Amino acid sequence: MKKTFKIIVSVLILAVLAGSAIMLSACNKQDENKEKLVVGLECGYIPFNFTQQTDANGGIKISNADGYANGYDVIIAKRIADALGKELVIVKTEWDSLVPGVSAGTLDLVIAGMSPTAQRRESIDFSNAYYESNLVIVVRKDGAYAQASNLDDFSGAKIVAQQGTFHEKALQEQGEQHGITVGTSMATFPEMTIALNAKTIDGYVAEEPGAIADCAANEALTFVHLTNNDTGFTASAEDTQIAIGMRYGFEHKDAVNNILAGISQEERLAIMQDAVTYSTDNTTVKSTFFSRIGNIIKTYYLSILKGVGYTILVAIVGTVAGLFIGLLIGMYRTLDAPKNKVLAVLKKIGDVILSAYIEVFRGTPMMVQAMVIFWGSALINDGNTMNVTVAGLIIVSINTGAYMAEIVRGGIISIDKGQFEGAQAIGMTHSQTMWNVVLPQVLRNIMPSVANEFVINIKDTSVLNVIGFTELFFYGKSIALNTYAIFETYLVVAAIYFILTFTITRILRLVEKKMDGKKDYQIMGSQNMDAESMLREKKALGGNEQ
């Protein structure tokens, strides 16, 4: 048992060291961003920005994920980068993280179909508008509202909008005035498309270019053309206009506005038409169910495998590092109070700090911790965030460490006090007692809980997509946004998660059985043990035959 314990601890240390090496290498890559224009966008808002698998039609390689970005926003970003003489760097970023990214200084610009609302202007600055469009409502061709011509015609209809957009604001403020049933807002347009096809909603609000792309990819859909402030929503210019987000005091703001002014309205319409055309080549919704699944696997298998690799990496390193943290905290908290008064006070302070750490990280969601740690590091470090891989490893490790600390504490408490007393009676120190007597037993007792934490971490890495960590769920979401095959994509992702957790569970069960040792054993030197068996036991323990 003791030998097994030492092997496991050695593996833990090696895993932590490997994770540290990955962190350091990732950090070293962080400082290469000098003459670059870093632009953040979702890469999933067709036709403004989307992901494709090749550089066809002028696609730009995404810096933090597989694939290439294209769309109206990307074309505008290329114009600006070329005019400024900078290298364009596209960073795939969740919608909710775009404004914090600019505020923290990790993104130079946000070119993501974003409206310069008064609320957003409180955090970031904006350029002049580079596009303006009407709000429309996407409906089913065979639905009751396909022939509608104004908002009053949607009386009794259940309409939704995208979360966190001015579409949502307009619908919530004006929908009920026209008898519209305002449904719960959804995160993405593909999700709303699926809901509309499933007939759980009657329509959703979109901008006209996005509606054109959605309907081109979904033959069962159409959209009702509405004129702002006439037959449609009452909307201000700041809502319907789309501008480029930037931090206050951005040194190239005037240059950006001059570049945008040089693009005529006719050219902007032509660029948008090209973007719509490019985006329709990226979807798979017109095929059958099984062919869509096959196409997803065939087209995106490299991205899926990469996501699986990062998921397993973070789960392993996070669990191992968390267990290491838990073991250290467990050993510390079981120390006897020092006789020296100063050391005793320091011991109590350490206990308070560790208790606070455990309570905070057990009492808050990992997603919130990820946002606070990632963006907080940028705010205190002049806009320089840690690498997302490093951030993911740290977040999962310290979160797991808080849970492991309590698991280890429970394991230590379960050990009979007589073993502590016996070890002290033969002159063992506290560290010797823990290392040689207690922890080998604790590790065996807590293995089921450790295995459970490992499985949880495999699944919980999905929350790290909010900071742009490219794990399995991140890639799955990207595929769903760009193919509109949401159900099929997430079915594939769910199957992969199940295979991972099922396999890991079985492997850890084998480890538990190995730690249990033989079921049929005899106590060394007992009357029931024959001479031959005693000799074998001696050899196994390293004893002499004499």
N, C-alpha and C positions, 0 to 999 in steps of 0.2 A: 504493500500500500504506500509506504513512504517513498519507494522508488518511483512508483507511478505518479505520486504527487510532485516529485522533483522534475519529472519529465514534463508534466503539464505546465508547471511554473516556467520551465525553460522555454516551452513553446509560447507561453504568454509574453515573455520578455522579447523573444524574437519577433513576434507579431507586432508588438508595440514599436520596436526598433524599425521594422519594415515600414510601418505606417509613418513614423517620423521621417524616414528617408524620403518617402513619397511627398510628405509635406514640404520638406526643404527643397526638393527638386521643383515642386510646383511654385514655391515662393520665388525661386531664382528666375523662373520664367516670367514673373510678374513685372519685372522692371524693364521690359523691352519696349514700352509704349511711348516713344518720344514724339516723333513727327507723324502722329496718327490722328485721325478723326474718328472717335469712338461713338457710334450711333446705336442707340437701343431701340428695339421694336419687338413685337410679339412673334413675327414670322408665322402668323396664323390668322390674319385679318384680311381675307380675300376681298377685293383685288389690291388693297393698299399694300399689304405685305404678306408673303406666304413662303413656304419652304418647298424646294424642289430637289431632286436627287442629282441633277447635273448642273453645269454652268450654262445650259441652253438659254438663249434669248438674253444673254448678259447677266446671268445669275452671279451673285457674289458669295464666296465661301463664308459660312457662319463661323465665327471664331471659337465659340464655346459649345458647339454641337455639330453633329453631322449634317450634311446637306448644304444647299445654297439658297440664299434669300433672293427674292425677286418681287416685283410689284411696283405700283406707283411710287410708294415711299422710297423704295430702294433706288429707283431711277433718279428721283430728286436728290437723294443722298449722294449718288455718284456725281451728279452735276456740281454739287457744292464742294465735295472733296477734291474733284479735279480742278475747280476754279481756285481753291485755296492752296493747291499744290501739296495736299496731304494724302496719305494712304487711308482708304476707307476700311474701317473695322466694324463689322456687324456683330452685335451682341444680342443674342436671343434672350429676351427678358419678359417675365410675366407682367401683365398689364398693371397690376397693383404695385409693382416694383419699379416702374419707369420713372415716376416723379421722385421717389426716394433716391434713385440712382443718380439723377441729375443734381438733386440737392446735396448729396454726399460727394459729388465730384467724380464718381466712377464712370459716368457717361457724359460725353461732351454735348450731345444733342439727342433729343427724342424726336424721331420722324416716324410716327406710328398712327397716322390718322387721328391725332389728338386735337380736340377743340380747346381754344384758349379761354376757358371759363374763369370767372372771377375767383372761384375757390382755388383753382390750380395756380392762378397768378399770385396767390399768397405765398406759394412755395417756390415757384420757378418763373422765369421770364419767357416770353414768346416772341417769335419773329412775326413779320407780316404774314397774312394768309397765303397758302399755296394751293388751296382748293376750296370750293364751296359747293354744297349740294343740298337737295331737298330731302326731307324725311319721307319715306314711303312705308307701306305696310305689305309684307310678304304674306300671301295666302295660298291655299290650294286651288288649283284650276277647277276642280270639281266641287269646291266648297260653296257655302251660301253667300260668301262675301267677294267672290271673284269679280262681280259686276259693280262693286261699290265705286263711288266717285268722290266721296268726301267723308269726313270723320263721322258725321251723323248717320251714315249708312252702316256704321259698325256698332250701332246700339245693340247691346246684348252679347256682343262678341267678347271672347276671352283673348286678350292681347298681352304679350310680354315684351320685354326689352332687355338689352345686355346690361349686366351689373356695372355700376360705376361710370356710366356714360351719360351724356346729355339726352340720349334717347330715353333712358329710364326716367330722368327728371321731367321731360316733356310729357311722357305718358302718365306719370303719377300725378302731375299737376293739372293736366287738361283732359285725361281720358274719361273720368267720371262725369265731366260736364256734358259729354256726348253720349252717355249711357254705356260706355265701354267698361267691361269687367277687367280690371287691371290684375294680371296674374303675377306670381312671384318671378322676379328677374332671374335670368340665367347667366352663366359665366361666359359662354361663347356662342357664336352664331351657328356652328354645326350642331350644338346641343338644341338650340331653338328649332333648327331645321328638322332634326329627328323628332322632336315633340310635335311639330306641325304635321309631319308625315304620319305620325302615330295618332293624330287627331285629338291629342290632349289639350291643344290650344287651337285657336282659330286663326292666329296670325302673329307676326312679330314686327317690331319697328326696326327699320334699317335705313342707311343712306342709299341713295339711288345707285351708285356704282356697285356697292356691296350686294344690293338686291339683284342687279343684273347678273353678277357672277353666281350668286346662289341659285338663281332660276336657270342659268345655263348649265349648271351642274346637276340640277334636279328637275327633270322634265315635268313632274307632277305639280310644280310650283309656278306661280306668277306673282306679280306685285301690282298694287294699286297706286297709280301715280297721283301724288298729292302736291299741291303748291303751298309752300310755306306762307303763313299769314293770309291765306285765301281759302282753299278747300281743305287744307291740312292743319298741322300744328302751328301755333303761334310761336315763332322762334326768332331770337335775336341773331345778329350777324356773328357774335362771338360764339354762339352755339353751332351754327351751321358751317362756319368757316373752320378750316383745318390749318394749323400753324405748327411751327417747329419749336419744341421746348428746349430751353437752355437755362443755365444758371445765371443769376443776376450778376452783371459785370462781365459777361462773356466777351472776350476781346474781339471776336469776329462777327458780332451781331450785325453791324452795319454792312459788312461784306456779304453776309448771308442774305440780308434784305435786298441788296443790289443784284445778287445772283437770281433771286426769285423774281425780281422786277423785270429781268431780261427774258423771262419765259412768257410768251404771249398766251392769251386765253385759248386760242386755237391749238397751240402746241400742247397745252395742258390737257385739253380734251383728247387729243391724239394719243398722248402718253397713257391716259386712263384707258382708252380703248385697247391699246396694246396690252396693258396690264390685265384687263378682263380676258382677252384672248389667251394670254400665257397661262392664266390661272385655271382655265377650263381643261387644259391638257393634263392637270395634276390630280383630277378626281377619279374615283372608282365607283360612284354610286349607280351608274347605269348598268353594271354587270349583276350577275346572280349572287346569292348569299355566299355560297362556297367559293365561287371564283373571286369574290372580294377578299375573302380570308386568304386564299392562295396568292392573290396579287400582293396583299400586304406583306406576307411572309417572304415572297420572292423579291419584292422591291426593297423592303426595309429590313431584311434580316441582319445586315451588318450593324445598323443602328440598334436593333433589338439586342443583339449579342453584346454590343458595347454597353448598353444600358444594364444588362444582366451583370456584366463584369464589374461595373461601378457599384451596383447594388450589393453584390457579394463582398466587394472590397470594404465598403463602409460598414456593412453588417459585421464582418469578421473583426476588423480593427476596432470598431466601436464597442463590440461585445467584449473583446479581449482587454482593451484598455479600460473599459468600465469595470470589469472584474478585478483588474489590477488595482484600480482606484478603490474599489470596495474592500479588497483585502487589506490595503494599507490603512484605510479609515477604521476598519474593524479592529486591527491590531492596536491602533492608537487609542481608540475609545475604551479598550479593555485594560489599558495601563492603569496601575495603581497610582493614586495621587502621590506625587513626590513629597518627601518630608521637608525639603527646602521650600520656604514660603514663596519666593520669587518664581520658582519653577512650578509650584502648585497653581499660582495665579495664571501663568502662561498656559498651563494645561487647561484650565477652565476657559480661557479666552479661545484656545484652539477648539475646544468642545462646542462653544457657542458658534464659532465660524462654520464648523463642519455641520452642525445642526441646521444652521441657516441655509447652507448650500444644499443639503438634502431636501429641506422643506420647499425651497424655491423651485428647484428643478423637478421635484415630484409634483409640485402644485401648479405648474404652468404647462401649457401645451408645447410640444417640441416645435411646432410651426412658428409660434410666437417667439420662442427662444432663438430660432434660426434668424428671424427678421431682426430681432434686437441685437444679436451678436454680430451678424454680417454687416448691417447698415450702421450699427453703433461703432464698429471698428473703423468705418470710413469717416464718420463724423469726428472722431478723436485723432484721426491720422491723416488729416488734410486731404480727404477724398480718396485715399489709397486703401482699398479693401483687401483683405486677404484673399488668396485664390479660393474659388468656390469649392474645390476638392478638399483643400485644407479646412475650410469652414465646415464642410459636411462632416469630416472626420472628427473635428473638435466638438461640434454640436452633439453628434450621436454619442461620443465617448463620455462627455461630462453628464449628459442626460442619463445614460445607462449607469454611470458611476453612482449617481444618487440612488437609483433603485438597488444596485448591487450592494451598496453599503448597508442597506437595511436587510437584504437577503443574507449577507455575511454575518451581520449582527445576530440574526435569528439562528444561523447555523452555530455560532459560538455559544449562544445561550443554551442550545440543545445539548452541548457536551457536559457530561457529569462533572460537577465541581471537584469531585474526588481526584480526577485526573490532573487538575491544576495543582491541587494540594500535594499529590504524589510526586509530581515533577519538581515542585519547590522543595520537597523533603529530601530529594537526592541532589539538590544543589543547582538545578537548572534556573537560568535567568528567564525573564518574561519572554524575550525574543526566542530563546531556545525552546521554551515550552510551546509557544505558538507554532514555530517552524517544525519541530520534530513530533509533537504530540497532537496539538489541537487542529491546525490547518489541514493536515491530510484527511482527518475525519470530517472537518467542515466542508471541504471541497467535494467529498463524496456525497454528503447530505444535501448540498445545495445544487448538485448537478442538474436535477430536473428543472429547478428554477432558472439556472443559467441557460439551459437549452431553450426554455420558454422565452427568455429575454432575447436570445439569438433570433428566434423565429419572429418575435415582435419587431426587432430591428430590421429584418429583411423587408417587412411590410411598411414600417414607419419611415424608411428612407424616402418614401413617396412624398412626404411633406416638404422635403428639401427642394422640390421643384420651384418653390416660391423665391428662392435665391438663385435660381438658374442652374442648380446642380443636375448634371445630365445622367440621372439614374433611369431605371426601367420605365417608371411612370412618366417621367419627363419626355422620353422618346415616344411613348405610347400616346400621350396627349398631343404631341407635335404631329404624329401620323394621323390621328383622328381629325385634327383641325384642318389638315390639308387634303384629306381624301373624302371627308364627310361620311366616312364609314365608321361612325362612332361605336355602334354596338359591336361590330365585327372586330374592331381594333382592341377594345377593352376586353372582349372575350378572349382574344389571344393573350393579352397582358395578364388577365386573371389566371389563365391556364399555366402560364410561365411561373407566376408567383406560387401557385399551388405545387408545381413540380419542385421548385426550389425549397419550399418549406417542408414538403413531404420527405424529400431526400435528406435534408439536413436533420430532420427529426429522427429518421432511421439511423443515420450515422452516429448521432449523439446517444441514441439508445445503446448502440454497440459499445460506445465508450463507457457508458454507465455499467454495462455488464462486465467489461474488462476490469473496471475499478472494484466491482463486487468480489472478484476473485472466484475461487472454486467453491461450489456449494457443498461438496462432501470433503470436509477437512477434519483433522483430529488435532487436539491440543498436544503440542510438543511435550514428550515425556509422560504422557498419560499411560495408564495401565493397559488401555485398549490398543495402543500403538505397538505394532510389532517392530522387531529390530531393523528389518529392511526398510520399512517406512520411515523410521527414525533417522536412518542413515541418509535417505534421500532428502529429508527435510534439512539435515545438517549441511549437506552439499549445497542445497538451494540458498541457505543462509550464509554460505561462505565458510562453513566450519571444516575442521579436519576430520579424516576418517578414523583417526585414533581415538 
